[in-house]
């Protein structure tokens, strides 16, 4: 079986080359086929639900559930890239990046850990040398870049080009770049009622070995609240204060402060049974070929190959990690099937990339982009000082 190499990528990144590279893996519950899995949850009105869809599976229409969305899969790629960079693992540690530092014990964040990447609000609200970052020439060049020349982004925050970015709040000249890597995990549902969307309820409880119930007079509960107020959310404080006021001279449950037991109740969404679980990813060379980097066709192909190699290095790590959420422990049921489009209905089967192979491919792509395009890819960090007003008014319980 053919191993993906830089020459193949360069060919795919040149006009007339392949449209896509596709990776598909059959997964299964770690417990075996009897195991249920917890799909991704979504809010529908005021209640939680799962995303059900009809798909073609082996030529027939089937009821499926979304176990992990495109956005979540890309976040997992970013997370693995962030870990590799933090560990100093080359070649990913050489990735250009933007940092936002708030200080006072807050963890430094980077464009690849922030939701809107290069254009994230935390970056735009920050400053450099006392001046707003939005007035900085380097950052402004990246914001003003277009697909005709995105080199300023490639050397500042390339994750936005590989995994997508949109400068959505800007009044004009909004940068909008689609992700060249997409992916999802779906489950083919077993029998779950006539419309295949009946999910059993699952219960939860809390055991307190000290006291099954703790009810306190309002004054005493208020004293406990005052002791912990600095570490509680505004929403929790407000709710407890209302309970105390409503109780008058009576007692109030201290459960909101984590005291006392909570009896079992069947109120949560349960697990789903799947006959098959399928993970798929697609790299779009067609999307990559819309990007130019100001150096001519050979340089453009090298920069595109660099971006796709960067994405594949993160994907190789995310696929091997396979960490989704509680009650969704999966393992690979068979080998990953990888193929690259060969045009006119043909494709070439490829060997799945290991982390080591993906890193070697990225190293070769970096060297090529440096050689023919003069790209600076040396782990440079564009440091932004975060606006303290944001963290001073952060609220973990905010509904929006």
NUSE-846714 format. One record per residue (C-alpha): residue in one letter; x, y, z. Coordinates in steps of 0.5 Angstrom, whole numbers, padded with zeros to 4 digits, always signed. Layout:
! residues N
AXYZ ...
***
This chain:
! residues 400
X+0000+0000+0000 X+0003+0007-0002 X+0005+0012+0004 X+0003+0019+0003 X+0009+0023+0002 X+0011+0030+0000 X+0011+0029-0007 X+0004+0027-0007 X+0002+0033-0003 X+0005+0038-0007 X+0002+0035-0013 X-0005+0035-0010 X-0004+0042-0008 X-0002+0044-0015 X-0008+0046-0020 X-0011+0040-0023 X-0009+0035-0017 X-0013+0031-0013 X-0020+0034-0010 X-0019+0030-0003 X-0016+0026+0002 X-0021+0021+0006 X-0020+0017+0012 X-0025+0013+0015 X-0025+0008+0021 X-0030+0003+0024 X-0030+0004+0032 X-0034+0000+0037 X-0036+0001+0044 X-0030-0001+0049 X-0035-0006+0053 X-0037-0009+0046 X-0043-0009+0042 X-0047-0009+0048 X-0044-0002+0051 X-0048+0004+0050 X-0045+0011+0048 X-0047+0018+0050 X-0047+0022+0044 X-0046+0030+0043 X-0051+0034+0047 X-0055+0040+0044 X-0060+0045+0047 X-0067+0045+0044 X-0071+0050+0047 X-0070+0049+0055 X-0068+0041+0054 X-0062+0037+0052 X-0063+0033+0046 X-0059+0029+0041 X-0058+0030+0034 X-0061+0025+0030 X-0060+0024+0022 X-0062+0020+0016 X-0056+0017+0012 X-0054+0012+0007 X-0051+0006+0010 X-0049+0001+0005 X-0053+0004+0000 X-0059+0004+0005 X-0063+0009+0009 X-0061+0009+0016 X-0062+0012+0023 X-0056+0015+0026 X-0054+0020+0031 X-0048+0025+0032 X-0043+0022+0037 X-0038+0028+0035 X-0039+0034+0031 X-0034+0037+0026 X-0033+0043+0031 X-0031+0038+0036 X-0027+0034+0032 X-0023+0040+0030 X-0023+0042+0037 X-0019+0035+0039 X-0014+0036+0033 X-0013+0043+0036 X-0012+0040+0043 X-0007+0035+0041 X-0003+0041+0037 X-0003+0045+0044 X-0001+0039+0048 X+0005+0038+0043 X+0007+0045+0043 X+0007+0045+0050 X+0011+0039+0051 X+0016+0042+0046 X+0015+0037+0041 X+0018+0038+0034 X+0016+0040+0029 X+0009+0042+0032 X+0013+0046+0037 X+0016+0051+0031 X+0009+0053+0029 X+0008+0060+0029 X+0002+0063+0034 X-0001+0068+0038 X-0001+0068+0045 X-0006+0072+0050 X-0003+0073+0057 X-0008+0076+0063 X-0003+0075+0069 X-0005+0074+0076 X-0005+0067+0075 X-0009+0066+0069 X-0007+0061+0064 X-0004+0064+0058 X-0008+0062+0052 X-0006+0061+0044 X-0010+0063+0038 X-0011+0055+0037 X-0014+0054+0044 X-0019+0060+0043 X-0025+0059+0039 X-0025+0064+0034 X-0017+0063+0033 X-0013+0069+0030 X-0020+0073+0030 X-0022+0071+0037 X-0025+0077+0042 X-0019+0076+0047 X-0014+0077+0042 X-0018+0083+0039 X-0019+0086+0046 X-0012+0086+0048 X-0006+0091+0047 X+0002+0091+0045 X+0006+0096+0048 X+0000+0100+0051 X-0003+0100+0044 X-0009+0096+0042 X-0007+0090+0038 X-0012+0092+0033 X-0008+0098+0031 X-0001+0093+0031 X+0002+0093+0024 X+0003+0086+0024 X-0004+0084+0026 X-0007+0089+0022 X-0004+0086+0016 X-0007+0079+0018 X-0014+0082+0018 X-0013+0085+0012 X-0011+0079+0008 X-0015+0076+0003 X-0014+0069-0001 X-0010+0073-0006 X-0004+0073-0001 X-0005+0070+0006 X+0002+0070+0008 X+0001+0074+0013 X-0003+0069+0017 X+0001+0063+0015 X+0007+0067+0019 X+0002+0069+0025 X-0003+0064+0026 X-0004+0059+0021 X-0009+0055+0025 X-0014+0059+0022 X-0012+0057+0015 X-0012+0050+0016 X-0018+0049+0021 X-0022+0055+0019 X-0023+0062+0022 X-0028+0068+0021 X-0027+0075+0023 X-0035+0076+0024 X-0035+0082+0028 X-0031+0086+0023 X-0035+0092+0020 X-0032+0091+0013 X-0026+0086+0010 X-0028+0080+0014 X-0023+0075+0013 X-0027+0068+0012 X-0023+0062+0011 X-0026+0055+0011 X-0023+0049+0015 X-0019+0045+0010 X-0020+0039+0015 X-0027+0036+0017 X-0029+0030+0021 X-0035+0027+0025 X-0037+0021+0028 X-0044+0018+0027 X-0047+0012+0030 X-0052+0008+0026 X-0058+0007+0031 X-0061+0000+0034 X-0068-0001+0035 X-0070+0006+0039 X-0078+0006+0037 X-0082+0008+0031 X-0078+0014+0030 X-0071+0012+0032 X-0071+0018+0037 X-0073+0015+0044 X-0068+0015+0049 X-0068+0012+0055 X-0067+0016+0061 X-0061+0015+0066 X-0061+0017+0073 X-0056+0020+0078 X-0055+0021+0085 X-0050+0024+0090 X-0049+0020+0097 X-0046+0024+0103 X-0043+0020+0108 X-0044+0025+0113 X-0051+0027+0113 X-0056+0025+0108 X-0060+0032+0109 X-0057+0038+0111 X-0062+0044+0113 X-0060+0050+0116 X-0063+0057+0119 X-0062+0062+0114 X-0057+0066+0119 X-0053+0060+0119 X-0053+0058+0112 X-0052+0066+0110 X-0045+0065+0115 X-0043+0059+0110 X-0045+0063+0104 X-0041+0069+0106 X-0035+0064+0108 X-0035+0062+0101 X-0037+0068+0097 X-0031+0069+0093 X-0031+0063+0090 X-0038+0062+0088 X-0041+0064+0082 X-0046+0070+0082 X-0052+0066+0080 X-0051+0061+0085 X-0050+0067+0091 X-0057+0070+0088 X-0060+0063+0088 X-0058+0062+0095 X-0060+0069+0098 X-0067+0068+0095 X-0068+0061+0098 X-0066+0064+0105 X-0071+0070+0104 X-0076+0066+0102 X-0075+0061+0108 X-0076+0067+0113 X-0075+0064+0120 X-0075+0057+0117 X-0069+0052+0115 X-0066+0052+0108 X-0063+0046+0104 X-0055+0047+0104 X-0055+0042+0098 X-0053+0048+0093 X-0047+0049+0097 X-0045+0041+0096 X-0048+0039+0103 X-0053+0033+0104 X-0055+0027+0099 X-0059+0028+0092 X-0064+0022+0091 X-0063+0018+0085 X-0068+0021+0079 X-0069+0019+0072 X-0068+0025+0069 X-0062+0025+0065 X-0061+0023+0057 X-0059+0016+0057 X-0054+0012+0053 X-0056+0010+0045 X-0054+0003+0042 X-0051+0003+0036 X-0050-0003+0031 X-0044+0001+0028 X-0040+0007+0029 X-0036+0011+0024 X-0031+0016+0024 X-0029+0020+0018 X-0025+0026+0016 X-0024+0029+0009 X-0018+0034+0007 X-0020+0038+0002 X-0015+0040-0003 X-0020+0044-0007 X-0021+0049-0001 X-0013+0049+0000 X-0012+0051-0008 X-0016+0057-0007 X-0011+0060-0002 X-0005+0064-0005 X+0002+0066-0001 X+0005+0072-0006 X+0011+0067-0009 X+0008+0064-0015 X+0005+0057-0017 X+0011+0053-0014 X+0011+0057-0007 X+0004+0057-0007 X+0004+0049-0007 X+0009+0049-0002 X+0005+0053+0003 X-0001+0049+0002 X+0003+0043+0003 X+0005+0046+0010 X-0002+0047+0012 X-0005+0040+0010 X+0001+0037+0014 X+0000+0041+0020 X-0007+0039+0020 X-0005+0032+0019 X+0000+0032+0025 X-0006+0034+0029 X-0010+0029+0026 X-0006+0023+0027 X-0005+0025+0035 X-0013+0026+0036 X-0014+0019+0032 X-0010+0016+0037 X-0012+0019+0043 X-0020+0018+0042 X-0022+0021+0048 X-0029+0024+0047 X-0033+0024+0054 X-0036+0020+0060 X-0040+0014+0058 X-0037+0014+0051 X-0031+0010+0051 X-0029+0007+0044 X-0024+0003+0041 X-0022+0002+0033 X-0026-0004+0031 X-0021-0005+0025 X-0016-0001+0021 X-0017+0006+0018 X-0018+0006+0011 X-0015+0012+0007 X-0015+0014+0000 X-0013+0020-0004 X-0017+0022-0010 X-0014+0021-0017 X-0019+0024-0021 X-0024+0022-0026 X-0027+0017-0021 X-0021+0014-0019 X-0017+0014-0012 X-0011+0011-0009 X-0011+0007-0002 X-0006+0010+0003 X-0003+0007+0009 X-0005+0011+0015 X+0000+0016+0018 X+0003+0014+0025 X+0004+0020+0029 X+0012+0019+0027 X+0010+0019+0020 X+0006+0025+0020 X+0011+0029+0024 X+0016+0027+0019 X+0012+0029+0013 X+0011+0036+0017 X+0018+0037+0018 X+0019+0036+0010 X+0014+0041+0008 X+0017+0046+0013 X+0023+0045+0010 X+0020+0046+0003 X+0016+0052+0005 X+0022+0055+0007 X+0026+0053+0001 X+0022+0056-0004 X+0017+0061-0001 X+0022+0064+0004 X+0017+0062+0010 X+0018+0064+0017 X+0016+0058+0021 X+0021+0058+0027 X+0016+0058+0033 X+0015+0065+0033 X+0010+0068+0039 X+0006+0074+0037 X+0005+0076+0045 X-0001+0080+0047 X-0003+0083+0053 X-0010+0081+0055 X-0015+0086+0058 X-0016+0085+0065 X-0023+0088+0065 X-0025+0081+0061 X-0023+0076+0067 X-0025+0081+0072 X-0032+0080+0070 X-0032+0073+0068 X-0038+0069+0070 X-0038+0061+0069 X-0045+0061+0070 X-0047+0066+0065 X-0053+0063+0060 X-0050+0066+0054 
***
